[in-house]
Amino acid sequence: MRVIFLFLITNLAVLVVLSVILQVFNVKNMGGLLILALLIGMGGSFISLAISKWLVKKIMKVQVIEQPSNPAEIWLVNTVQELAKGAGIGMPEVAIYDSPAINAFATGMNRDDALVAVSTGLLHSMNQTEVEGVLGHEVSHIANGDMVILALIQGVVNTFVLVLAWVIGMIVDRLLFKNRQGPGIGYFIASYVAEIVLAILASIIVMWFSRQREFRADAGSAKLVGADKMIGALQRLQMAHSGQLPEQLATFGINSSKTRSLTQRLFSTHPPLDERIKALQI
């Protein structure tokens, strides 16, 4: 679950930094406050998205295939190229990263300049038909503009989080610290703590939208390569016990764990595999 986790953490970090910078302007009117909240909220989200490709390349050490060096890489690049053409998008960068986990992901701000990466574990554990289903899923994410859609949703959520956090900070500052002269220490502490807590809770909304986009990507793959191939890939994942990115890390990865508790389900980026297979069989 790496890319979404990186996106959310980067977004939160940018949000806090921009919020600190905001204090320099000492905005006092509500209109200015709302405008700056919107700018900061959207800024945090889209800055995170803009650096997503660079971030995953550095942290996950993905190796972009510049020149295919073996039959497997040639097949992988050619398959992505065919799928991208069928989906009406530009050719993404194709990459492999070293991991025993059976997974893949797509990321990038531009649907014509994205990145599709697959793990070595996926290539070793799935046959070409199943891998094709996975690649169709990732290409569909790009074609559907899911990265930008989730960034927009995150930006709106950020805006509400900032406004509520600032209101909480002012209430705490005035009621508990009896500060009537302007923002004091109580405001800064309470607002920053509230930003972090509210951002974590608000991520439930982003996760819900992420799960809906997974269903759409599955359906997109079914159209590109056939439902049987996508179902086969998901069924292969069901049989794999270690085939997933760490749950705290993923954006647009193919894998998903079997969520059990309500908390796990609320904060999961992917629906349970059973639900995804059932949706394709209807």
C-alpha positions as CSV (number, residue, x, y, z in Angstrom):
1,M,0.0,0.0,0.0
2,R,3.1,2.1,-0.5
3,V,2.1,4.9,-2.9
4,I,-1.1,6.0,-1.1
5,F,0.7,6.0,2.2
6,L,3.6,8.1,0.8
7,F,1.0,10.4,-0.8
8,L,-0.9,10.9,2.4
9,I,2.2,11.4,4.6
10,T,3.8,13.8,2.1
11,N,0.5,15.6,1.8
12,L,0.2,16.0,5.6
13,A,3.8,17.2,5.9
14,V,3.3,19.8,3.2
15,L,0.0,20.8,4.8
16,V,1.6,21.5,8.2
17,V,4.6,23.4,6.6
18,L,2.3,25.6,4.5
19,S,0.1,26.2,7.6
20,V,3.1,27.4,9.5
21,I,4.0,29.8,6.7
22,L,0.4,31.0,6.8
23,Q,1.0,32.4,10.3
24,V,3.4,35.0,8.8
25,F,0.5,36.6,6.9
26,N,-1.6,36.9,10.2
27,V,-4.9,36.6,8.2
28,K,-7.8,37.9,10.4
29,N,-10.8,38.0,8.1
30,M,-12.8,34.9,7.4
31,G,-12.8,35.4,3.6
32,G,-9.0,35.5,3.4
33,L,-8.8,32.6,5.8
34,L,-11.0,30.4,3.5
35,I,-9.1,31.4,0.4
36,L,-5.8,30.6,2.0
37,A,-7.2,27.3,3.4
38,L,-8.3,26.3,-0.1
39,L,-4.9,27.3,-1.6
40,I,-3.0,25.4,1.1
41,G,-5.3,22.4,1.0
42,M,-5.1,22.0,-2.8
43,G,-1.4,22.9,-2.7
44,G,-0.5,20.1,-0.2
45,S,-2.4,17.6,-2.3
46,F,-1.1,18.5,-5.7
47,I,2.5,19.0,-4.6
48,S,2.4,15.5,-3.2
49,L,1.0,14.2,-6.5
50,A,3.6,16.1,-8.5
51,I,6.5,14.5,-6.7
52,S,4.9,11.0,-6.5
53,K,6.9,9.4,-9.3
54,W,10.1,10.8,-8.1
55,L,9.3,9.7,-4.5
56,V,8.5,6.1,-5.3
57,K,11.5,5.8,-7.5
58,K,13.7,6.9,-4.7
59,I,12.0,5.0,-1.8
60,M,11.0,1.8,-3.5
61,K,14.1,1.8,-5.8
62,V,12.2,0.9,-8.9
63,Q,14.2,0.2,-12.0
64,V,12.7,1.8,-15.1
65,I,13.2,-0.3,-18.2
66,E,14.9,2.0,-20.6
67,Q,16.0,-0.8,-22.9
68,P,14.5,-4.3,-22.4
69,S,17.3,-6.7,-21.8
70,N,15.5,-10.1,-21.7
71,P,12.3,-11.7,-23.1
72,A,10.3,-11.0,-19.9
73,E,11.1,-7.3,-20.1
74,I,10.4,-7.1,-23.8
75,W,7.0,-8.8,-23.2
76,L,6.2,-6.5,-20.3
77,V,7.0,-3.3,-22.2
78,N,5.2,-4.4,-25.3
79,T,2.1,-5.4,-23.3
80,V,1.9,-2.1,-21.5
81,Q,2.3,-0.3,-24.8
82,E,-0.6,-2.2,-26.3
83,L,-2.8,-1.6,-23.3
84,A,-1.9,2.1,-23.2
85,K,-2.8,2.4,-26.9
86,G,-6.1,0.6,-26.3
87,A,-6.9,2.9,-23.3
88,G,-6.1,6.0,-25.3
89,I,-3.2,7.2,-23.1
90,G,0.5,8.0,-23.6
91,M,3.0,5.3,-23.1
92,P,3.8,5.1,-19.3
93,E,7.3,4.4,-18.0
94,V,7.5,0.7,-17.2
95,A,9.5,-0.4,-14.1
96,I,10.3,-3.4,-12.0
97,Y,11.1,-3.3,-8.3
98,D,12.6,-6.1,-6.2
99,S,10.1,-7.5,-3.7
100,P,8.7,-11.0,-3.0
101,A,5.3,-9.4,-2.7
102,I,2.9,-10.0,-5.6
103,N,1.9,-6.5,-6.5
104,A,2.0,-3.6,-8.9
105,F,1.1,0.1,-8.9
106,A,0.7,3.1,-11.1
107,T,1.3,6.7,-10.3
108,G,2.0,10.1,-11.8
109,M,0.3,13.4,-12.3
110,N,-0.2,13.2,-16.1
111,R,-2.1,10.4,-17.7
112,D,0.3,10.7,-20.7
113,D,3.4,10.6,-18.5
114,A,2.7,8.1,-15.8
115,L,4.6,5.1,-14.3
116,V,3.6,1.5,-14.1
117,A,5.7,-0.8,-11.8
118,V,5.5,-4.5,-11.1
119,S,7.3,-6.5,-8.4
120,T,9.6,-9.3,-9.1
121,G,7.4,-11.4,-6.9
122,L,4.4,-10.8,-9.3
123,L,6.5,-11.7,-12.3
124,H,7.7,-14.9,-10.7
125,S,4.3,-16.0,-9.3
126,M,1.8,-15.2,-12.1
127,N,1.6,-16.4,-15.6
128,Q,1.4,-14.0,-18.5
129,T,-2.4,-14.1,-18.7
130,E,-2.7,-13.1,-15.0
131,V,0.0,-10.4,-15.3
132,E,-1.9,-9.0,-18.3
133,G,-4.9,-8.6,-16.1
134,V,-2.8,-6.8,-13.5
135,L,-1.3,-4.5,-16.1
136,G,-4.8,-3.7,-17.5
137,H,-5.8,-2.7,-14.0
138,E,-2.9,-0.3,-13.6
139,V,-3.3,1.2,-17.1
140,S,-7.0,1.7,-16.3
141,H,-6.1,3.7,-13.2
142,I,-4.1,6.0,-15.4
143,A,-6.8,6.2,-18.1
144,N,-9.5,6.9,-15.5
145,G,-7.4,9.8,-14.1
146,D,-7.5,8.3,-10.6
147,M,-4.4,10.0,-9.4
148,V,-5.8,13.4,-10.2
149,I,-9.3,12.6,-8.9
150,L,-7.9,11.4,-5.5
151,A,-5.7,14.5,-5.4
152,L,-8.7,16.7,-5.9
153,I,-10.7,14.9,-3.2
154,Q,-7.7,15.1,-0.9
155,G,-7.4,18.8,-1.6
156,V,-11.1,19.4,-0.6
157,V,-10.6,17.3,2.5
158,N,-7.5,19.3,3.4
159,T,-9.4,22.6,3.1
160,F,-12.1,21.5,5.6
161,V,-9.4,20.1,7.9
162,L,-7.5,23.4,8.0
163,V,-10.6,25.5,8.6
164,L,-11.8,23.3,11.4
165,A,-8.3,23.1,12.9
166,W,-8.0,26.8,12.9
167,V,-11.4,27.3,14.5
168,I,-10.5,24.7,17.2
169,G,-7.2,26.6,17.8
170,M,-9.0,29.9,18.3
171,I,-11.6,28.4,20.6
172,V,-8.9,26.7,22.8
173,D,-6.8,29.9,22.8
174,R,-9.7,32.1,23.9
175,L,-11.6,29.8,26.3
176,L,-8.7,27.9,28.0
177,F,-5.9,30.4,27.6
178,K,-8.1,33.5,27.9
179,N,-6.2,35.1,25.1
180,R,-8.1,38.1,23.5
181,Q,-5.1,39.8,21.9
182,G,-4.7,37.5,18.9
183,P,-3.2,34.1,18.2
184,G,-1.2,32.8,21.2
185,I,0.6,29.6,22.1
186,G,-2.7,27.8,22.8
187,Y,-3.9,28.5,19.3
188,F,-0.7,27.2,17.6
189,I,-0.5,24.0,19.7
190,A,-4.2,23.3,19.4
191,S,-4.5,24.0,15.7
192,Y,-1.5,21.9,14.7
193,V,-2.6,19.0,16.9
194,A,-6.1,19.3,15.5
195,E,-4.7,19.4,11.9
196,I,-2.9,16.1,12.4
197,V,-5.8,14.3,14.1
198,L,-8.5,15.6,11.7
199,A,-6.3,14.7,8.7
200,I,-6.0,11.1,9.9
201,L,-9.8,10.9,10.5
202,A,-10.5,12.6,7.1
203,S,-8.4,10.0,5.3
204,I,-11.3,7.6,5.9
205,I,-13.1,9.7,3.2
206,V,-10.1,9.4,0.8
207,M,-9.9,5.7,1.4
208,W,-13.5,5.2,0.6
209,F,-13.1,6.9,-2.8
210,S,-9.9,4.9,-3.4
211,R,-11.9,1.6,-2.9
212,Q,-14.5,2.8,-5.4
213,R,-11.7,3.6,-8.0
214,E,-10.4,0.1,-7.5
215,F,-13.7,-1.4,-8.7
216,R,-13.5,0.9,-11.7
217,A,-10.0,-0.1,-12.5
218,D,-11.0,-3.8,-12.3
219,A,-13.8,-3.1,-14.7
220,G,-11.5,-1.2,-17.0
221,S,-9.0,-4.1,-17.1
222,A,-11.9,-6.5,-17.9
223,K,-12.7,-4.3,-20.9
224,L,-9.1,-4.1,-22.1
225,V,-8.0,-7.7,-21.6
226,G,-11.2,-9.7,-20.7
227,A,-12.9,-10.3,-17.4
228,D,-11.4,-13.8,-17.1
229,K,-7.8,-12.5,-17.0
230,M,-8.6,-9.9,-14.3
231,I,-10.5,-12.5,-12.2
232,G,-7.6,-14.9,-12.7
233,A,-5.2,-12.4,-11.3
234,L,-7.4,-11.7,-8.3
235,Q,-7.8,-15.4,-7.6
236,R,-4.1,-15.8,-7.8
237,L,-3.8,-13.2,-5.1
238,Q,-6.2,-15.0,-2.9
239,M,-4.0,-18.1,-3.0
240,A,-0.9,-16.1,-2.1
241,H,-0.2,-15.7,1.6
242,S,2.6,-13.2,1.3
243,G,1.6,-11.4,-1.9
244,Q,0.9,-7.9,-0.8
245,L,2.7,-4.6,-0.2
246,P,2.9,-3.6,3.4
247,E,-0.7,-2.5,4.3
248,Q,0.7,0.9,5.4
249,L,2.2,1.7,2.0
250,A,0.0,1.4,-1.5
251,T,-1.5,3.6,-4.2
252,F,-3.3,2.0,-7.0
253,G,-1.6,-1.3,-6.1
254,I,-3.3,-4.5,-7.4
255,N,-3.2,-6.2,-4.1
256,S,-5.5,-6.0,-1.1
257,S,-5.7,-7.7,2.2
258,K,-8.7,-9.5,3.7
259,T,-10.0,-6.8,6.0
260,R,-11.5,-8.0,9.2
261,S,-12.1,-5.3,11.7
262,L,-14.2,-2.1,11.0
263,T,-11.0,0.0,11.5
264,Q,-9.1,-2.0,9.0
265,R,-11.9,-1.7,6.5
266,L,-12.3,2.0,7.0
267,F,-8.6,2.7,6.4
268,S,-8.1,0.2,3.6
269,T,-7.3,1.6,0.1
270,H,-8.6,-1.6,-1.5
271,P,-11.9,-3.6,-1.2
272,P,-11.6,-7.3,-0.2
273,L,-10.7,-9.6,-3.0
274,D,-13.9,-11.5,-2.7
275,E,-15.9,-8.4,-3.4
276,R,-13.8,-7.4,-6.4
277,I,-14.1,-10.9,-8.0
278,K,-17.9,-10.9,-7.3
279,A,-18.2,-7.5,-9.0
280,L,-16.5,-8.8,-12.1
281,Q,-18.7,-11.9,-12.2
282,I,-22.0,-10.0,-12.2
